[in-house]
Amino acid sequence: MFLEEDTSNDMLKEVLAVDSVIRKAEERLEWLSSDEETIKLYKAREESLIEKMSLLDEAEERGIKKGKIDMVLNVKL
C-alpha cells in the first residue's frame, strides 16, 4: 500500500503522520531529490559501483583462467 504509485496523497499523509520516522525520511528524500548536486553525486556513485563490480568480475574471470592454466601445467609435470 505505502509504496504503490496509485496511493492517494491523503492516504500517504495519513501514513506519514502515524510514523514520524517515515515522515522525516520522506522529507529528507524529497529535499535530496530536489538538489541537482546531490543527484549528480548519487549518479556518479552508482556508476562507480557498477564499474567496481565489473572490474571485480573481470578479475575473477582472469583468476579462474589462471587457475585452470596452472592446474593443467601441474598435471603435465
N, C-alpha and C positions, 0 to 999 in steps of 0.2 A: 504494500500500500504506500508506504512512505517514499519509496524511490521510483514509483511508477510515474511516467510522464503525464498521464491524464489526471493526476491528483490535483484537486482544486486548490486554489490559493487559500481559501478558508480552512480547508482540512489541513493544509500544510502549516498554517498559522496556529491552529489548534494543537497540532502535534508538537510544534516548536515551543509553544507556551508551557506544555507539560514538562518538558525537559530542558532546563537552562543550558546544559552542556551541549546538546544538539543545536540549540539556538545560537550559542556563541560560536560553535564550529561553522554553522551556516553563514553567520555574519562574516567570519574570517575568510571563508571560501569566496563569498561574494566580493569582499574587498580585494583579495589576492587576484581573483579572476578579472578584475577591472583594471589592474595595474599592468601596463604594457611591458615594463621592465621585468616584472615577476613572470609574466607569460614567456618572455624570451629566455629567461634563466631556466624555467621549467622545461621548455622545449630543448634547450641546449643540454640539460642534464639527461633528458630522455635519450637524445641522440648519443650522448657519451656512454650511457648504459648499454645501448644497443651495440655500439662499436666494441665495447669491452666484452660483451658476450660473444660477438663474432670472433674477436681475437682469441678468446679462450677456446672456442670451438675449433678454430684452426690449429691452435697449439695442441689440443687434444688429438686431433687427427694426425698431426705430424708425429706425436709421441707414439700413437698406435702403429703407424707405419714403421717408425724406427724400431719399435719393439719387435715387430714381425721380421724385419730385416736382421736384427740381432739374433733372433731365435733361429732363423734359417742358417746364418753364419755359424752359430754354435753347433748346430746339428751336423754340419759338414765337417767340422773339425774332428 
